[in-house]
């Protein structure tokens, strides 16, 4: 809570002394320096993927190689993380919504609400440096670059078989009939 108050309400940041990056926590700054400036990565022994943190590598192994799933006790939904299962239950079973105070939009998470506000009301867009595409979020820009410019294939929501993964925001938004979700690339 103290970190949240400092970051969000007092503007406390942790700037990198080697580039323009600034982190919300000292731990995030340390991870940034290890990854970007020292080149430290955590390599998966099973596949060619590598990760910025040991925690991300552990989660990758559980999801991709160990087949860890968290089943919803109220429907046939399964998630790859406890966090995604919690969000699923809040959205689909508890019907928790976060309301925009500027329009009728309702999001299933504070992250979706904040992205909506930035994109729709503040005009924030993330521009591709290789073409004229702009997206509503950094993750969508990354996915655009991977699929369009790097030729990587993307799993379509219809082929996910009701299982959440890291990029589940698009999937959840398309599945929901509980409110007006924004689905911009």
N, C-alpha and C positions, 0 to 999 in steps of 0.2 A: 504494500500500500504506500509506503514511504517513497519507493522508487516511482510509482505511478504519479503521485502528487508532484514530486520533483520534476519529472519529465513533462507531464501534461499541463500542469498548472504553474510551474515556476520556470519552465523552459530549460531545465538542466540538461546539458549535452556533454558528451565526452568526445572531443575532437581528436582525430588522428593527426599525429605530427609529421606524417609522411605524404598525406594527400588531403583532399577536401572532404573526406568522409567524416561524419560525426555520428556517434552511437548514443542510444538512450541509456545504456548501462555500461559499466566498466568491463563486464564479461563479454558483451557484444563487441566492444572495441578490441579486446584481446583476441577474440575469434577472427575479427576482420584482419588484424595485423598478421596473425598466423597464416591465414588463407591468402590474402592479397600480397603481402610484402615478404613473407618468409616462404611462401609456397607450400606450407604444410597441408597435406591432404590425408584422409583416412581411406585407404584402398580396401575394397571388398575382395576377399580371397576367392570368391566364387565366380564373380563376373567382372567386367572391366570398369564398373562405376567406382568413383571416388567421391568423398564428402568432406565438407568443411569442418565437421565436428564428429567426435566419436559417437555422440548420441544419435546423430543423423545416420551414421553407418549402422548402428545397432537397430534403429527403426527400419532401415532399408532391408536388412537381413531378415528381420521378423516378417515383414510384409512380402517381400519378393521371394525369399528362399525357404522360410519356415512355414509360410502359409498361415500366420497368426490372423485370426478373425475374431471380432467381438460381435456376437449376435444380439439383436434387439429381442427383448422378451415379450414385445407387443405386436410384432409383425415379422415378415421374413427378411428384413433388412440386415445386412452384415457390414461391419466397418473394419478397416485395417488399424484404426487407433481408438483408444478409449475416448479421446477428445471428440472425434467425429461421431461416435455413437451418442455421446452426451448431446451434441448439437442436433443430431437427428431426432432424438427424443424431445428436445425442447421445441423443435420446429414442427414435427408431425404429430406428436402425441400430447404435448402440453400447449401447443399453439402459441408459443411465446413469439411476439413480434416487437420490433423496435421501429417506432414511428418517426417519420421525418416531420419536423416542425415547420417546414416550408411548403410542403405539398402532401398529397395523399399516399405517397410511397410508404410501404412497410417492408422491412427486411427481417430475415430470420436470425441475423447476428448483428452485433455492433460493427463488425468489419464491413458487412454489406451496406449497412446504413451509412457509414463514413465514406465508403467508396461512392455511393450514390450522391451524397452531398458534394463531395469533391468534383465528381464528374458532371453532374447536372447543374448544380447551383453555383459552383465555383469555377467551372470550366477547365478543370485539371485533366490533361490528357498526357499520355506517354507515347512519344513519337519514335518510330522506327528510323534508325540512321541509314537504312539501306533502301527504303522505299517511302511512299507517301502515307502509309498506314499509321493511324494513331489509335491507342486503346485506352480503356477505362482504368486498367491496373497494370502494374509492373509484371505481374505473373502472366497476364494475357499477352503482353508484349513479348515476353520470353517465349511463350508457347508459339506466337506468330513467327518469331525468328527461327525457332527450331523446325516448325513444319514448313514454312515457305522458303526460307533462305538456307537452311541446313538439310532439308529433305527428310527430316525424321517424321515418322508416321505417328498420328495421335489416335488413341483409343476413343472411339465415339461413345457417348453416354449410353446408347442403346446396347452396346456390347459389354458394358460393365457388370451386367448380371446383378444389379442391385447391391454392389459392393463399393464402398467409398474408397477413394485414394487421396493423395495429396491435393490434386486439383479438383476436388469434389464440388467446389462452389457452383460451377456451371451445371453440373449434373443435378444438384439439389434444386437449383433455381428452375430448371426445366421440368422437374418432376412435380413441383409444388403447385397445388391449385388453391392454396390458402390465402393468397394475396398477390398484389401487383409486383412481381419481381422484374428487375431490369436484367436484361441478358445481352449486354453489349460486349463485343469481342474485345 
